[in-house]
Amino acid sequence: MNGTVWQEGDLNQLIWKIPEIISLPSEYFELAAGDVILTGSPAGVGPVERGDTMEATVNGLPALSVKVV
């Protein structure tokens, strides 16, 4: 946030494996390209305030930047 890394995680830190994470919502919804399944947050959660800029990255994809207004 605001140019400082607060959180960093890896898929091997998840409690459930990716196939398990995908299977549950797939029982209720037809998943399509571009759908996002949010899994929670790694350690380092902190407050977000007006004016903060948050950036999220995933290897191989463009960064996502959000400014809190």
Secondary structure by P-SEA (a helix, b strand, c coil): cccccccccccccccccaaaaaaaaaacccccccbbbbcccccbbbbbcccbbbbbbcccccbbbbbcc
